[in-house]
Each structure stands twice: as structure tokens, then as C-alpha cells.
Amino acid sequence: MKRIVEDTNPSGFDAVLGEKVMVICNIYIYTGKLVGVNDDHLELDDAKIVYETGKLDEGNWKDAQPLISPHRVMKQAIESWGLSKC
């Protein structure tokens, strides 16, 4: 069965404002509370850069280093994203 995802917002990020997200970019993974979105970037509070994930289903990052908050991630570098449990 084919599932079609309808997106009422072009970026989809507005729907998860205030939630903890994981953003997978070209080289690194970033995580934090999504507090802002515009045409160019996302703004994360309590942001971390993930150098080593470990097992994703365990719920903790093996090596995630805090970044100065707020931290901004350019949308053009994002490969995928989702809510984060870590």
C-alpha cells in the first residue's frame, strides 16, 4: 500500500516547534529543541553536535557535545530530520 504524506507547510518544521529534534546534515547530526524557523535556517536551544551516535534505538547519544545556544542550522545542509528521543 502506498502512503502519501501531505505537507500543509512547505518546510514542515512549524508543526514541531517546541519539540526536541534530530537534524541529519551533510556531515554532522545536530539535536536540540526547535525554537525558530525561517526560510534559511532552524534555531535550536540546548543544541548539541553528535560526533558518535551509538545504537539509535537505545535513547542516548554515545558522544554529543553541547553547543552555544541558540544554535542555527542552515536548511540547505539538511538531508533528513525527525523528532529526537536522545
C-alpha positions as CSV (number, residue, x, y, z in Angstrom):
1,M,0.0,0.0,0.0
2,K,1.4,3.4,-1.0
3,R,1.3,6.1,1.7
4,I,1.2,9.7,0.6
5,V,2.4,12.3,3.1
6,E,0.7,15.6,2.7
7,D,2.5,18.6,3.9
8,T,0.4,21.7,4.6
9,N,3.6,23.7,5.3
10,P,6.4,23.7,2.8
11,S,9.1,23.1,5.4
12,G,7.1,21.0,7.9
13,F,9.1,22.5,10.7
14,D,6.4,24.7,12.1
15,A,4.4,21.6,13.2
16,V,7.3,20.6,15.6
17,L,8.2,24.0,17.1
18,G,9.0,23.5,20.7
19,E,9.9,19.8,20.3
20,K,13.3,18.1,20.5
21,V,14.5,17.3,17.0
22,M,17.4,15.5,15.3
23,V,18.7,17.1,12.2
24,I,21.0,15.0,10.0
25,C,23.1,17.2,7.8
26,N,25.8,16.6,5.2
27,I,28.5,15.7,7.8
28,Y,27.1,16.0,11.3
29,I,23.9,15.4,13.3
30,Y,22.5,18.2,15.4
31,T,19.9,17.9,18.1
32,G,18.1,20.3,20.3
33,K,14.7,22.0,21.0
34,L,13.4,23.6,17.8
35,V,12.6,27.2,18.8
36,G,12.7,29.0,15.5
37,V,12.3,28.6,11.7
38,N,12.7,30.9,8.8
39,D,13.4,30.5,5.1
40,D,17.2,29.9,5.6
41,H,17.7,28.2,9.0
42,L,16.4,26.4,12.1
43,E,17.2,27.7,15.5
44,L,17.9,25.2,18.3
45,D,18.1,25.7,22.1
46,D,20.0,23.3,24.2
47,A,21.8,22.3,21.0
48,K,24.3,19.5,20.7
49,I,26.5,18.3,17.9
50,V,26.6,14.5,17.7
51,Y,30.0,13.0,16.9
52,E,29.1,9.4,17.6
53,T,25.5,8.1,17.8
54,G,25.9,4.6,19.3
55,K,22.7,2.5,18.8
56,L,19.9,4.9,17.9
57,D,17.2,2.7,19.5
58,E,18.9,2.9,22.9
59,G,17.8,6.5,23.5
60,N,21.2,8.1,24.3
61,W,24.0,9.5,22.1
62,K,27.4,8.0,22.6
63,D,29.2,11.3,22.1
64,A,27.1,14.6,21.9
65,Q,28.8,17.8,22.7
66,P,26.9,20.9,23.8
67,L,26.9,24.0,21.5
68,I,26.3,27.6,22.5
69,S,22.6,28.2,22.4
70,P,20.8,29.3,20.4
71,H,22.5,27.5,17.6
72,R,21.4,27.8,13.9
73,V,21.4,25.1,11.3
74,M,21.2,26.0,7.6
75,K,18.3,24.3,5.9
76,Q,20.3,23.8,2.7
77,A,22.6,21.3,4.6
78,I,19.7,19.2,5.9
79,E,19.4,15.7,4.5
80,S,16.8,14.4,6.9
81,W,15.2,15.2,10.3
82,G,12.8,14.0,12.9
83,L,11.8,14.1,16.5
84,S,14.6,13.0,18.9
85,K,14.4,10.8,22.0
86,C,18.0,11.4,22.8
